[in-house]
Amino acid sequence: NIGAGKTTLTQLLSKHYKWIPQFEEVDDNPYLDDFYYNMKKWAFNLQIYFLGTRFKQIKEIRESGKNIIQDRTIYEDAYIFAANLHDMGLIETRDYQNYLNLFNLMNEYTQAPDLLIYLKASVPTLVNQIQKRGREYEAGISIDYLSKLNEKYENWIDSYSQGPRYTSYPTVPFWEFDKFTKNDWIQTLKKSFNESNIKEGISIYIHLPYCESLCTFCACHKRITKNHSVEEKYIKYLIKEWDLYLSLFNEKPVIKELHLGGGTPTFFSPNNLKTLLNHIYNSSIIHQNKEFSIEGHPNNTSFDHLRTLFDLGFSRISFGVQDYDPQIQRAINRIQPFENVKKVTELAKSIGYKSISHDLVFGLPFQTLEKTLETIRLTKSLKPDRMVTSSENMHRE
C-alpha cells in the first residue's frame, strides 16, 4: 500500500544483492498532483499512465536479462488501485472495462516475478509513514481511501497464484533497529539458552538452501544451481556460524531436536552432511530423547543419504510429494514419478526410520478435487506414518 515501505525495502535489497532497482514513476508523473487534487477527473488518466509505464518496465526487464527488483507490480495497478477507484465511483464502468481489456492484453506478455514480497502494514502505520516523508500531493489522502486499498490488498494477496510470495509483517523497513541492537539480540539469545538448555535441551534448525531446479510454488529461501562445488563452502560457513554461537554460551548445548530443511538438504552429499553434523555433535551433548529430522527430495535421496543420517541419529524424514498428476507437476516444475517416492519410502522403512511423512500441497495450478483425491489414494497406498497437507496460498499473520 502507499507508505508501506516499498521504496526503502527495494533500496535495501538492491544494494545487498547488487540487483538493479526499478521504481514507480512518482516525481516525473504528469498526473499525480492533479489526481490528488481532483480524483474523479484524473483517476482514469493516472491509471492508464501507470499501466503503460509498468508494462514498459516489464519489457525492459525481459530484454535486459539482468536481476531486477521492482517496488510495485503491474498486478496491483489493475487489481488494487484501478479496482478501488472504480468501486469508489471515481472511474466509470465503461472506462474501467476498457482499462481491464488493455491490462488483460498486456498480461498475456507478462511473466510473474520470481518472488513477490508483500509488505503488510496497518492504516495508522501507513498514515505515519506518509506524514514522515512529507510529499505535498499526498497530504490529502484520506484514511478511508487507505483502508479500502488495504482491503483490496488483503483480498488480492490471499488469491495470488502467479508465483511464490513472502509476507512481511511488520514490514521490514519498520523493524526498529535502534531499539533492538546486536547486544540486545545476544542477551536475548543467552537468556533463552540458559532457561532451556539444561532443563529440556535446545532445538536447532539448519537451513540448506540449494536446489537443482526451481519449484514455481515455493516461497522458501533458496539458491538454484547444479554446481555441487558450493556444498563444501556452505558447510564451512555453517560450521563457522555454529562456533560463533558456542562462543556465546557458558556450557555445552544439549541438543534435543535438530531439523535439516531447505531448499533441498539431500542436494548435499552424505559425506558433507556428516562433516557438518559431526562437528556439531563433538561440541554438544545429545539428549537421550532426541528427535532428529530431515526433509528429503524423492528424486535425489539415496540409500547412502538415508543410511548415513540414520547412523547419525536421524529417525524422522519428510518427503515433498506435492501432487502426482503429471500436468500439475509440469506446471510447478516438480517432476517426480510415484515410483521414485515409493522407492525412497520403502528404503527409509527398511533402514528403520520411525516417522516417514509425505507432504502434499493443494491449491496448485490445474488441480481438481478428483486429482487431489487420487494423490491422497496413492499416498495412502505407501502407508507413510504421516501425511501433511498445506495450501499454496496459505496466509499467516
C-alpha positions in Angstrom: 0.0 0.0 0.0 1.0 3.7 -0.1 3.6 4.2 2.6 4.2 0.5 3.4 8.0 0.9 2.8 8.3 -0.5 -0.7 11.0 2.1 -1.8 13.0 1.6 1.3 13.0 -2.2 1.1 13.7 -2.1 -2.7 16.8 0.1 -2.0 18.0 -2.2 0.8 17.6 -5.4 -1.2 19.1 -4.0 -4.4 22.1 -2.7 -2.5 22.6 -6.0 -0.6 22.1 -8.4 -3.6 23.5 -5.9 -6.2 20.2 -6.0 -8.1 19.0 -3.2 -10.4 16.1 -1.4 -8.8 13.1 -0.1 -10.7 10.8 2.4 -9.0 7.3 3.6 -9.7 7.4 6.9 -11.5 6.4 9.5 -9.0 8.4 12.6 -9.3 8.0 12.8 -13.1 4.4 11.6 -13.2 2.4 14.2 -15.1 -0.9 13.2 -13.4 -0.2 12.6 -9.8 -0.6 16.2 -8.4 -3.8 16.7 -10.4 -5.1 13.3 -9.3 -4.9 14.0 -5.6 -6.4 17.5 -6.2 -9.4 16.1 -8.3 -9.5 12.3 -8.2 -12.6 11.8 -10.3 -11.3 13.9 -13.1 -7.9 12.4 -13.3 -8.3 8.8 -12.0 -8.6 7.1 -15.4 -5.7 9.1 -16.9 -3.5 8.3 -14.0 -4.2 4.5 -14.1 -3.5 4.4 -17.8 -0.2 6.2 -17.3 0.8 3.8 -14.5 -0.2 0.8 -16.6 1.8 1.9 -19.6 5.0 2.8 -17.6 4.8 -0.5 -15.7 4.5 -2.5 -18.9 7.4 -0.6 -20.3 9.4 -1.6 -17.2 8.5 -5.3 -17.7 9.6 -5.1 -21.3 12.9 -3.7 -20.3 13.3 -6.4 -17.6 12.7 -9.2 -20.2 15.1 -7.6 -22.7 17.9 -6.9 -20.2 18.4 -10.5 -18.9 19.6 -8.9 -15.6 18.4 -9.3 -12.0 16.0 -6.6 -11.3 13.7 -5.7 -8.3 10.6 -3.6 -8.7 8.9 -1.7 -5.9 5.4 -2.4 -7.3 3.9 -5.0 -9.7 1.7 -4.4 -12.7 -1.0 -6.6 -11.0 -1.5 -4.0 -8.3 -2.4 -1.4 -10.8 -5.3 -3.4 -12.0 -6.4 -5.5 -9.0 -5.9 -2.8 -6.3 -5.8 0.8 -7.4 -7.9 0.8 -10.6 -10.5 -1.6 -9.0 -10.7 0.6 -5.9 -11.2 3.8 -7.9 -14.0 2.0 -9.8 -15.6 0.9 -6.6 -15.4 4.4 -5.2 -17.2 5.7 -8.4 -14.1 7.6 -9.5 -13.7 5.6 -12.7 -16.8 5.0 -14.8 -17.7 1.3 -15.5 -17.2 1.8 -19.3 -13.7 3.3 -18.8 -12.8 0.6 -16.2 -13.8 -2.2 -18.6 -11.7 -0.5 -21.3 -8.8 -0.4 -18.8 -9.2 -4.1 -17.9 -9.2 -5.1 -21.6 -5.9 -3.3 -22.1 -4.4 -4.9 -18.9 -5.5 -8.4 -19.9 -3.9 -7.9 -23.3 -0.6 -6.8 -21.6 -0.8 -9.6 -19.0 -0.5 -12.2 -21.8 3.0 -10.9 -22.3 3.8 -10.5 -18.6 5.9 -13.0 -16.7 5.3 -13.2 -12.9 8.1 -12.2 -10.6 10.3 -15.0 -9.2 9.2 -13.9 -5.8 6.6 -11.4 -4.7 7.2 -9.7 -1.3 4.0 -8.4 0.3 4.5 -5.6 2.9 1.6 -5.7 5.3 1.0 -2.6 7.3 -1.9 -1.1 9.3 -3.6 2.1 8.3 -2.1 4.1 11.2 1.4 2.9 10.2 0.7 4.0 6.6 -0.5 7.4 7.7 2.5 7.9 10.0 4.9 7.0 7.1 3.1 9.2 4.6 3.3 12.1 7.1 7.0 11.5 7.7 8.1 11.7 4.1 6.1 14.8 3.6 5.1 14.7 -0.1 2.8 17.6 -0.6 0.5 15.9 -3.0 -0.1 13.0 -0.5 -1.3 15.4 2.2 -4.9 15.0 1.2 -5.0 11.1 1.1 -8.0 10.1 3.3 -8.0 7.2 5.9 -11.0 5.8 4.1 -9.0 5.6 0.8 -6.1 3.9 2.5 -8.5 1.5 4.3 -10.2 0.5 1.1 -6.8 -0.1 -0.5 -5.7 -2.3 2.4 -8.9 -4.4 2.0 -8.1 -4.8 -1.7 -4.6 -5.9 -1.0 -5.7 -8.5 1.6 -8.2 -10.0 -0.9 -5.7 -10.0 -3.7 -2.7 -11.5 -1.8 -4.9 -14.3 -0.5 -5.7 -15.3 -4.0 -2.4 -14.6 -5.7 -1.3 -17.7 -7.6 1.1 -16.4 -10.3 4.2 -17.4 -8.3 5.7 -17.7 -4.8 5.3 -14.9 -2.3 6.6 -13.8 1.1 4.6 -11.8 3.6 6.5 -9.4 5.9 4.6 -8.2 9.0 5.6 -5.9 10.5 7.1 -4.7 7.2 10.9 -4.9 7.1 11.5 -1.1 7.0 9.6 -0.7 10.3 11.8 -3.1 12.3 13.2 -0.8 15.0 16.9 -1.5 14.7 17.8 1.4 17.0 15.6 -0.2 19.8 16.8 -3.8 19.3 20.6 -3.8 18.9 23.1 -6.5 18.4 23.8 -6.6 22.1 20.1 -6.9 22.8 19.9 -9.9 20.5 22.9 -11.5 22.2 21.4 -11.0 25.6 18.1 -12.4 24.5 19.8 -15.5 22.9 21.8 -16.1 26.1 18.7 -15.8 28.3 16.7 -18.2 26.1 19.6 -20.7 26.1 20.2 -20.6 29.8 16.5 -21.1 30.5 16.0 -24.2 28.4 19.4 -25.9 27.8 19.8 -27.9 31.0 16.1 -28.2 31.8 14.9 -29.5 28.5 17.5 -29.1 25.8 17.5 -26.9 22.7 16.0 -27.2 19.3 18.1 -26.4 16.2 17.0 -25.7 12.6 19.7 -25.7 9.9 18.8 -24.3 6.5 20.3 -25.9 3.4 19.1 -23.6 0.6 20.4 -25.3 -2.6 18.1 -26.9 -5.2 18.9 -28.2 -8.7 15.6 -26.8 -10.1 13.0 -24.2 -9.1 9.6 -25.4 -7.9 7.4 -22.5 -9.0 5.1 -22.6 -6.0 8.0 -22.4 -3.4 8.5 -19.3 -1.4 11.3 -20.6 0.7 14.7 -19.1 0.7 16.7 -21.0 -1.9 19.5 -20.9 -4.4 19.1 -22.8 -7.7 22.2 -24.5 -9.1 23.5 -27.8 -10.3 27.0 -26.9 -9.3 27.7 -29.1 -6.3 31.0 -27.4 -5.6 29.1 -24.9 -3.5 28.4 -27.6 -0.8 31.8 -27.5 0.9 31.9 -23.8 1.2 28.4 -23.6 2.6 29.2 -26.3 5.1 32.3 -24.4 6.1 30.3 -21.3 6.9 27.7 -23.2 8.8 30.4 -24.6 11.0 31.8 -21.1 11.5 28.4 -19.8 12.4 27.9 -22.7 14.9 31.3 -21.9 16.5 30.1 -18.2 16.9 27.1 -19.4 18.8 29.3 -21.6 21.0 31.4 -18.6 22.0 28.3 -17.0 23.5 27.3 -20.0 25.6 28.7 -20.8 29.0 28.1 -24.5 28.7 27.8 -27.2 26.1 24.5 -27.2 24.2 22.1 -30.1 25.0 20.5 -30.8 21.6 17.1 -32.4 21.8 15.7 -31.5 18.4 17.5 -31.0 15.2 15.9 -30.4 11.8 17.6 -30.1 8.4 15.4 -28.1 6.0 15.7 -26.3 2.7 16.0 -25.8 -0.1 16.9 -29.4 -0.6 19.0 -30.9 2.2 19.6 -34.0 0.1 21.3 -31.7 -2.5 24.3 -32.1 -0.2 26.3 -35.3 -0.3 26.1 -37.7 2.6 29.8 -37.0 3.4 29.3 -33.3 3.6 26.2 -33.7 5.8 28.3 -36.0 8.0 31.1 -33.4 8.3 28.6 -30.8 9.5 26.8 -32.9 11.9 29.9 -34.5 13.5 31.3 -31.0 14.1 28.1 -30.0 15.9 27.9 -33.3 17.9 31.6 -33.1 19.0 30.8 -29.8 20.8 27.4 -30.7 22.2 25.6 -33.2 24.4 22.9 -35.2 22.6 19.7 -35.5 24.6 18.6 -39.1 25.4 15.2 -38.4 23.9 16.4 -36.7 20.8 14.2 -36.1 17.7 16.3 -35.5 14.6 14.6 -35.0 11.2 15.3 -34.0 7.6 13.4 -33.0 4.5 14.2 -35.2 1.5 13.6 -34.9 -2.2 12.3 -38.2 -3.6 14.4 -37.8 -6.8 17.8 -37.4 -5.1 17.5 -39.0 -1.7 19.8 -42.0 -1.9 20.4 -45.1 0.2 23.6 -43.5 1.4 21.8 -40.4 2.5 19.3 -42.4 4.5 21.9 -44.8 6.0 24.3 -42.0 6.9 21.7 -39.9 8.6 20.1 -42.8 10.4 23.6 -43.7 11.8 23.9 -40.1 12.9 20.7 -40.3 14.9 18.0 -39.2 12.5 14.8 -41.2 12.7 12.3 -38.9 11.0 12.1 -37.8 7.4 9.6 -36.0 5.3 9.3 -36.2 1.5 7.8 -33.4 -0.6 5.3 -35.1 -2.8 3.0 -32.2 -3.6 0.9 -33.9 -6.3 1.2 -37.0 -8.5 -0.6 -35.6 -11.5 1.8 -35.1 -14.5 0.1 -31.9 -15.7 0.4 -30.3 -12.2 4.0 -31.5 -11.8 4.9 -29.8 -15.1 3.1 -26.6 -14.1 5.1 -26.4 -10.8 8.3 -27.7 -12.3 8.4 -30.6 -9.9 8.6 -33.8 -11.9 8.8 -36.9 -9.7 7.1 -40.1 -10.6 5.2 -42.2 -8.0 7.9 -44.9 -8.4 10.6 -42.6 -7.0 8.5 -41.8 -3.9 7.7 -45.4 -3.4 11.4 -46.4 -3.7 12.7 -43.9 -1.1 9.8 -44.6 1.3 10.5 -48.3 1.2 14.2 -47.6 1.7 13.6 -45.4 4.7 11.3 -48.1 6.2 13.8 -50.9 5.7 16.6 -48.8 7.3 14.4 -48.2 10.4 13.1 -44.6 10.2 10.3 -44.4 12.8 8.4 -41.5 11.2 8.1 -41.1 7.5 5.9 -38.1 6.3 4.6 -37.3 2.8 3.9 -33.6 2.3 1.0 -32.7 -0.1 0.1 -29.2 -1.4 -3.4 -28.2 -2.5 -4.3 -25.1 -4.5 -1.8 -25.8 -7.2 -2.4 -24.9 -10.9 -4.7 -27.4 -12.7 -5.7 -29.2 -9.5 -9.2 -30.6 -9.2 -10.9 -32.5 -6.4 -10.6 -35.7 -8.4 -6.8 -35.2 -8.9 -6.3 -34.4 -5.3 -8.2 -37.5 -4.2 -6.1 -39.6 -6.5 -2.9 -38.2 -5.0 -4.2 -39.0 -1.5 -5.1 -42.5 -2.6 -1.6 -43.2 -4.0 -0.1 -41.7 -0.8 -2.2 -44.0 1.4 -1.1 -47.0 -0.6 2.5 -46.4 0.5 1.4 -46.2 4.2 3.6 -43.3 5.4 3.4 -42.6 9.2 2.1 -39.1 8.5 0.5 -37.2 5.6 0.7 -33.4 5.8 -1.3 -31.1 3.6 -0.8 -27.4 3.1 -2.2 -24.7 0.9 -0.1 -22.9 -1.7 -1.9 -19.7 -0.8 -1.8 -20.1 2.9 -1.6 -16.7 4.6 -0.5 -16.2 8.2 -0.2 -13.1 10.3 
